[in-house]
Amino acid sequence: QVQLVESGGGLVQPGGSLRLSCAASGRTISGYHMGWYRQAPGKQRELVARITSAEYTNYADSVKGRFSISRDNAKNTVSLQMNSLKPEDTAVYYCNALNTGGTNYWGKGTLVTVSS
């Protein structure tokens, strides 16, 4: 079992930046593919960014060039640096861990609100 706890959400003005962190416990995440998803009100949860165990990354088209995902296996953490934030980035952001057996683990989420 892996427990995931997100932090770093909050209210930010358009054009601003936030850094989300996901702290994992229970097991080391070095062999897991890690990701950030988000869910806006009335919408389905969508993938924002993913980083594989080999540290390959991919991003949703809507955040390419603005967001950056990284991992620190020694600290068992994953981060999402979000720059040039837009109102449409407002959502609850969830950390995800996927193991080689196909099991998904989720955090409870952190709310990001982009508004002036």
JODARA-V640466 format. One record per run of one state. SS is the DSSP state (helix for helix, strand for strand, loop for the rest). FROM is the first residue (numbers start at 1). TO is the last residue. If there is no record, write none. Layout:
SS&FROM&TO ; SS&FROM&TO
//
This chain:
loop&1&2 ; strand&3&7 ; loop&8&9 ; strand&10&12 ; loop&13&17 ; strand&18&25 ; loop&26&32 ; strand&33&39 ; loop&40&45 ; strand&46&51 ; loop&52&56 ; strand&57&59 ; loop&60&60 ; helix&61&63 ; loop&64&66 ; strand&67&72 ; loop&73&76 ; strand&77&82 ; loop&83&86 ; helix&87&89 ; loop&90&90 ; strand&91&98 ; loop&99&103 ; strand&104&106 ; loop&107&109 ; strand&110&114 ; loop&115&116
//
